[in-house]
Amino acid sequence: MTLSLEKTWVAVCPADAVPEWSGAAALLDSGEQVAIFHLPGQRWFGLANLDPCSGAAVLSRGIIGDAGGVPVVASPVYKERFDLRTGVCLDEDGVSVRVYPVRLNEGVVEVGSP
């Protein structure tokens, strides 16, 4: 028996629905909430929307910025910053969120299986 390692991609929204320097939340068929972030230069990132520090599904509404060259989102609740590339929290040791691959396909944002 061979296992397939191919990603499954799910369309979540039109790319123009998420302006640069902003985020949006998407609900996947699995019931998971994903926060999609759009940075300049067609850079897209996906994290779990649940803030592990507050327990609220709010990361998509966080403040997007840069911390020493690292693209981050700061939770709107307690302001912990999460690396958009890895999901690692820069302010709390051992805390992270799931990362989702994101791509554009004919003007549509798609999220892949993690």
C-alpha positions as CSV (number, residue, x, y, z in Angstrom):
1,M,0.0,0.0,0.0
2,T,1.3,3.4,-0.9
3,L,0.4,6.6,0.8
4,S,-0.2,9.7,-1.2
5,L,1.7,12.8,-0.1
6,E,-0.1,15.0,-2.5
7,K,-1.7,18.1,-1.0
8,T,-5.4,18.7,-1.3
9,W,-6.2,22.3,-2.2
10,V,-9.5,24.0,-1.3
11,A,-10.6,27.3,-2.8
12,V,-11.5,29.8,0.0
13,C,-12.0,33.3,-1.6
14,P,-11.1,35.5,-4.6
15,A,-7.6,37.0,-4.2
16,D,-9.0,40.6,-4.5
17,A,-11.2,40.0,-1.4
18,V,-8.0,40.1,0.8
19,P,-6.1,43.4,0.2
20,E,-2.4,43.7,0.9
21,W,-1.5,44.0,4.7
22,S,-4.7,42.3,5.7
23,G,-6.1,39.0,6.7
24,A,-9.4,37.0,6.4
25,A,-10.8,33.9,8.0
26,A,-12.0,30.8,6.1
27,L,-13.8,27.8,7.4
28,L,-12.7,24.5,5.8
29,D,-14.9,21.5,5.3
30,S,-13.2,19.8,8.2
31,G,-14.5,22.6,10.5
32,E,-11.0,24.2,11.0
33,Q,-10.7,27.9,10.7
34,V,-7.8,29.2,8.7
35,A,-6.4,32.8,8.8
36,I,-5.2,33.9,5.3
37,F,-2.8,36.8,5.2
38,H,-1.8,38.8,2.1
39,L,1.5,40.7,2.1
40,P,2.9,42.9,-0.7
41,G,4.5,41.1,-3.6
42,Q,1.8,38.4,-3.8
43,R,3.1,36.8,-0.6
44,W,0.4,34.7,1.0
45,F,0.4,32.9,4.3
46,G,-2.0,30.7,6.2
47,L,-2.2,30.0,10.0
48,A,-4.8,28.4,12.2
49,N,-7.2,31.2,13.2
50,L,-7.3,30.1,16.8
51,D,-5.0,32.2,19.1
52,P,-3.6,29.6,21.6
53,C,-2.9,32.3,24.2
54,S,-6.5,33.6,24.5
55,G,-8.5,30.7,23.1
56,A,-10.3,33.0,20.6
57,A,-10.5,32.5,16.9
58,V,-9.1,36.0,16.0
59,L,-5.7,35.8,14.4
60,S,-7.2,36.8,11.0
61,R,-8.0,40.2,12.6
62,G,-4.5,40.6,14.0
63,I,-2.0,43.4,13.2
64,I,0.3,42.3,10.4
65,G,3.9,43.6,10.5
66,D,7.6,42.8,10.6
67,A,9.8,41.8,13.5
68,G,13.4,42.1,12.5
69,G,12.7,40.9,9.0
70,V,10.2,38.2,10.1
71,P,6.6,38.6,8.8
72,V,4.3,38.4,11.8
73,V,0.8,38.8,12.9
74,A,0.1,40.1,16.4
75,S,-3.0,38.7,18.1
76,P,-5.6,41.4,18.6
77,V,-6.2,40.0,22.2
78,Y,-2.9,39.9,24.0
79,K,-0.6,41.1,21.2
80,E,1.6,37.9,21.0
81,R,3.3,37.8,17.6
82,F,3.3,34.7,15.4
83,D,5.8,34.1,12.6
84,L,3.6,33.9,9.4
85,R,6.1,31.4,7.9
86,T,6.4,28.9,10.7
87,G,3.5,29.7,13.2
88,V,6.0,30.0,16.1
89,C,5.1,32.6,18.7
90,L,7.9,35.1,19.2
91,D,6.7,36.1,22.6
92,E,5.9,32.8,24.4
93,D,8.3,29.9,24.5
94,G,6.8,26.6,23.2
95,V,3.7,28.2,21.7
96,S,2.8,27.9,18.0
97,V,-0.1,27.6,15.6
98,R,-0.6,25.3,12.7
99,V,0.7,26.6,9.3
100,Y,-1.3,26.0,6.1
101,P,0.2,26.3,2.6
102,V,-1.5,29.0,0.5
103,R,-1.4,29.5,-3.2
104,L,-3.2,31.6,-5.9
105,N,-4.9,29.7,-8.7
106,E,-6.4,31.8,-11.4
107,G,-7.2,34.7,-9.0
108,V,-8.5,32.4,-6.3
109,V,-6.8,31.9,-2.9
110,E,-6.5,28.2,-2.1
111,V,-5.5,26.5,1.1
112,G,-3.6,23.2,1.2
113,S,-3.6,20.5,3.7
114,P,-1.0,21.2,6.4
